[in-house]
Amino acid sequence: MATSTDTLLGLLLQLIDGELAEAVRLRHRLHEQPELAHEELRTATIVADALPVASTTVAGTGRLARIGGSQRMALAIRAELDGLPMRERTSAPFSAAGETMHACGHDVHMAALVALARAAHNLGDALPAALLAVFQPSEEAFPSGAEQLAREGGLAAHAPAAVLAAHVHPELPWGAVALDAGAVNASSDSFEIVIEGEPSHGAYPHHGRDPVLAISQVVVSLHALATRRIDPLGPTALNVGVLEGGGAENLIPSRARARATIRALRAQDRLALRELVAEVVAGVAAAHGCRGSAELVPGEPALENDPRIVQRTRRLLSQAGFATAPEWRSCGSDDFSFYGEIAPVAMAFVGLDGAPGFVARPLHHPELLPPDESVGAVARAQAALYVGAAAALAES
């Protein structure tokens, strides 16, 4: 089994090499014409035209192509279609104009998956499992494209035995891949917090009930109590990113508003944070003579990598040209985790730090520009995941 697995991966890697020149050109086209979530019609068309087989439309603007129709088992590999609402500040000749940018590597992921799909198509019946190339809309916005594909039958109808993905990451070293079992990304939920008080003139605060003071105390209390109510051995993050209230400096307004996110790698901590927000908002508001509400907007669950797929794929990383990075887990989140509701999942993180010509910038930064060499790196990681998952599921 090990020999046939190694041979299969070797064939895929060789075929991917022959696709890279065209894949890089595809990456340039995708990068210079980004589209926002649920608007990726042109992006999806460009991708579909580059695929070796016909694709079907899923989740509105998404595309799904099946490579190898005769195999009973199918393995899905996800790439994301959407860009981010920001103006690009790179000097690339293929940089985007306007207010949308691929600042999270999605252009690289798409081009890499097309290269892998074309390589897999050339193998034909030698494939151990059908490859479902999934080009998913709206990873960056609500509603989630992955949630739609998982829950509305777009992908579940194909009954994949596993769903896989590779994502570039600027904090990991070039030439290395992080692939670890268990929770590697956090769950993410949002809250809309509203404090209602009584308006008054600022000179006579005793006639009113100040929602600005109350919501300020809510923000401080949330950050303080999160360190006392959650087990410190379970990674969590809480952030208040929007704070609004009032319209004049000499008035006490009737209402103040905040928006917050909570993240956790463990399910019990996710529930504890949800309860904490609701309790703090209601209690602090009442202490100030105000009324408080916290409306939960549920997000994605934690991303739990399947240990069988991880273990088998890690054995293949060196053949794919990678070192194994140190353990990598973060409070970042990805809607890829929704696919865990229909099949085992595994996501690998492909390092960029130290790549040729790469200027270190974080994800979602207007100057983030993975080098063209990252297209081949991601395609090789996707191939290793595909072969590793096929071997792991055949052995189980």
N, C-alpha and C positions, 0 to 999 in steps of 0.2 A: 504493500500500500504506500509506504513512504517513497519508494522509487517512482511509482506512477504519479504520485502527487507532485514530486519534484519535477518530473518530466513535463507534466501539464503546465506547471507554473513557468518553467523554462520556455515552453512554446509560446505561452501568452506574452511573456516579457519580450521575446524576440519579435513577435508580431506587433506589439505596442510600439517598439522602437521604429518600425516602419510607418507608423501612423502619426508620429509626433510632429513632423514638420507641418502637416495639414492641421493637426490639433492646435498648434500654436497660432496659426493663422485664424482658426476659429475662435480661439481665446481673444485675439485682438478685436475681432468683429463684435463679440459679445461684450467686451469691456467698453468699447466706445459707444455702445447703444444700450445702456442699462434701462430697465423699466422697474417701476415700483410694484409692490405686492398686488396680485390680482389684476395687473395690467400687462402681464408679460406675453402678449400675443406675438409681437415681432420676435422676441427672444425664443419663444417656443417654436416658431416657424423656422428660424435659423437652425436650431438644434435638430428639428425633425428632418430638415433637408440634408443634414450631414450624417444621419443614421443610415445603416446598411439595410434596414427593413422598415416597413411602414409602422407608424406609431398611432396610438389611439389617444384621444383627448380625455383627460381626467381632471376632476376638481376645478373645472372652469377653464383655466389656462395651462394646466399641466399636460405632460405627455408621458406615455408609457409604451415601451417597445419590448417585445419578447424575442430574445435571441436563442434559438434552439428549441423548436416547437415540439420535438418528439420526446424529450426527456420528461420523466414523471415528476421529478423534484424541481422546484424553481427557487432561485435565490435572487432577491431584489437588492439593487444598489441605488442609493438616493443621491441626487445632486440637486441644488437649489437654483431656481430661475431668477429670483428677485434681487434688485439692488436696494440701496438705502437712500433716504431723502437728504443728500448732502452734495455740496459742490466739490468736485475733485481738485486737489492741489498738487498733483504729481506732474512731472515733466515728460511723461511717456508720450511718444508720438501717436499712440492709440488712446489717449485719455478721453474721458467723456466730457461733452459740453452740456451745460445746463445744471439742473439742481438734483440730479440722481447719479449715483456712483456705485460700482461694485467695490465696496470697501471691506468685504468679509471673505473674499476669495471665491465667491460663487462662480465667477467666470472661469476660474481655474478648475473648479470641481466639474462643471459642465463639460468643458473641453476634454478633461481627462476621462470622463465616463463615455463620451463619444469614441475616444480612442480605444478604450477597453471594449466597447460594444462592437466596433469594427474588427478588432483582433479576435474576439470570441466568435463572431460570425464566420471568420475564416477557418475556425477549427471544426465547425459543423458538428457531426455526430461524435466527435472526440470529447465534447463537453460532458462533464459528469452531471450537470444540472442546467436547466434553462436559466438564462440571465435576464432578469427583468430590469431594464434600465428605466429608472423612475426620475423624471425631471419635474420636481415638485414646485408648485407656486407658493408664495407667501410663507417663507420661513421667518421673515423679519417682522411680520405684522399680524394683526387679528382680523378675521378668523384665520387660524392656522391651516396651512395647506396639508400638513402631515395629519392633523386631526381629521380633516375632511377625507383624506385618502384612506385612513385607518377605519373610520367609523361609518362612512357612507358607501363602502363597498368598492371604491375605485381600485384599491390594491388588494383588499381582503378577498375579492372575487377570484383572484389568481392564486390564492392559498400559498403564499411564499413560505418556505421552510425557515427562512431567516431574512432579516433586512439589515443591510450593511451600509457604511458610509465612511469616507475619509475626509478630514477637514484640515486645512492648513492652520498652523498656529505660530505666531511670531515669537513666542516665548520659549519655544523648544528648539534645540540645535538642528541645523541643516544636516541632512543625512541620517537623522534619527526619527523613529516613530514611537509614540506613546500609545500603548494598547494594554489596558488593565481591566481586570474583572471587577464586577460590581458597579457601584454608583460612581460615575466619572463626571457627570454634570448634575447640577441641582435642579430641583423643581422651582417654578417661578409663579407667583401669584401677585395680583395687583389689588390695591384698595383705593377707593374713592372716599375720602374722609371729609365730612361736612360738620361744622360747628355752627349752630344757630344761637344768637344771643339777642340782646335788645339794643337798638341804636340809641345814641345820645351824642350830645356835643362833648368834645374832648375836655372842655373846661369843667364839665359836671359829670365825671365818670360814675358817680354814685347813682345817677338816674338810669344808667344802662347796665348791660351785662356784656362784657367785652369778649367777643369770639376770637379776636386776634391774640389776646393774652392767653386764652384757653388753648388755642391750637398750637401756640408756641410751646406751652407746657406739654402738650401731647407729643410733639416732636422730640423734646428732650426726654420725656418719660419712656417713649418707645425705645430709644437707643439705650437708655440706662437699664431698663428692665429686661431687655433681650439678653443681656449678659448675666442676668440673675435667674431667669426662668428657663433657660435652655442649657442642656448639658454641654459644657465647653468642648467635650470630645467629639461632638457632632457639628461639622461645619455648617454655619448659617450666615446669612447676610440680610440686613434690613436697610432700606434706603428710602428717604423722603426726597423726591426729586422735584415736586411742584408745591409751592406754598403761596396762596393768594388770599387777600383780604383787604377790603377797604378801597376808598377812592380819593380820600383827602386826608391830610395829616392832622386835621383838627376835628375829625369825626370818629366816633366809635361805630363801626358798621354793624349791620344785622347778621352778617354771615361771613365765614371764612372757610377756605377749602384747601385740602392737601391731597396729593397723590403719592402713594408709596408702593414699593415692591418688597416682597419677602422671598427668600431663597433658602432651600435646605436640601441636604443630600440624603436625609433619612425621613421616612414618612411620618414618624411620631413627632419629629421636630417641626415639620410642615404644619401639622395640626396644632401644635402648641403655639406656634407663631400666629396662626390665624386667630386662635382664642385670645392671645395676648393683645392683638390690635383691637379687637372688638371690646375687650374689657377696659383697656386704657382709654380709648376714645370716650366711651360712655361715662366712666368714672371721673376722669379729669374734667370733662365738660360739665358734669353735674356739680363738681366742687366749685366751679366758677359761675354757677347759676345759669348754665347754658344747656343746650340739648345737642348731643353728639350722635352721629351715625357713621358706620364704616361699611361700605358696600364692597363685598368681595367679588373680584373678577377672576375666576379660576384660570390658571395657565397650565403649562405643561408639567407632567410629573418628572421626577428625577430620571436620568438616563442610566439604565442598569445594563452594563455589558455582560453578555452571556459568557460564563467561565469556560465552557467547552470550546466555543469558537475562538476566544482569546488565547487559550492554551495552544490550540492547534496552529493558529495563525502566527503566533510569536515564533514558532519553530521555522517559519518560512521567511521571516523578515530579512535575515542575512542574505538569502538567495535573491531577494528582491532588491538588494543593494542598501539595506538599512541597518543601522545599529538600533538596539532597543533602548529607548529613552528611559530615564528614571521614572518611577511612578508619577502619574499626572492626574490630578483630580482638581476640579475648580467649582466655584459657585456660579460659573456661567451656565446658561441653559440653552437648550435647543429643542425645537418641537419634534425632532427626530425621535424623541422618547415616546411619542404617541404610538409609534409602530410596535412598541413592546406589548401593546394590547392584543396584537394579532399574531406575533411571532417572536422568537428570540432575536435580539438585536446586538450589534457591535459597531462602535465607532472608533476609528483610529485617528490620532492627531499627528499630522506631518509637519516636522519642524522647518522653520524658515530662517532662524537666527544664524547668520553667517553664510547664507546663500549668496551666490554670485551677484554682486551689485545691489543687494537688498539693503535698504535703509530701515533700521529697526523702528517700527511704529506699531502701536497696538491695533487689534481688530477694531473696525468701525472708525478709523481715523482717516481724514481726507487725504493723507499722504501715504497710506498703506498701498504698496504695489508689489505683490509677489512677483519674482522673476519668471520669465518664460520657462525656465528649467523646472519650476514647480509643477507644471502640467504633467511632465513625465513622472515626477515623484509621486504625485497623487494617483496617477493611473497605475503605477506599480503597487502602491498600497492597496488600491481597490482590487487589483488582481490577486494579491496575497490574501486579502479578506475573502474573496470569492472562493479560491482554492482551499483555504483553511476551513471555511464554513462547510464546504462540500465534504471534505474529509472528516470533519468532526461529526457532522450529522449522519454520515454513512456508518461511522464507527459506533454511534450511540444506539 
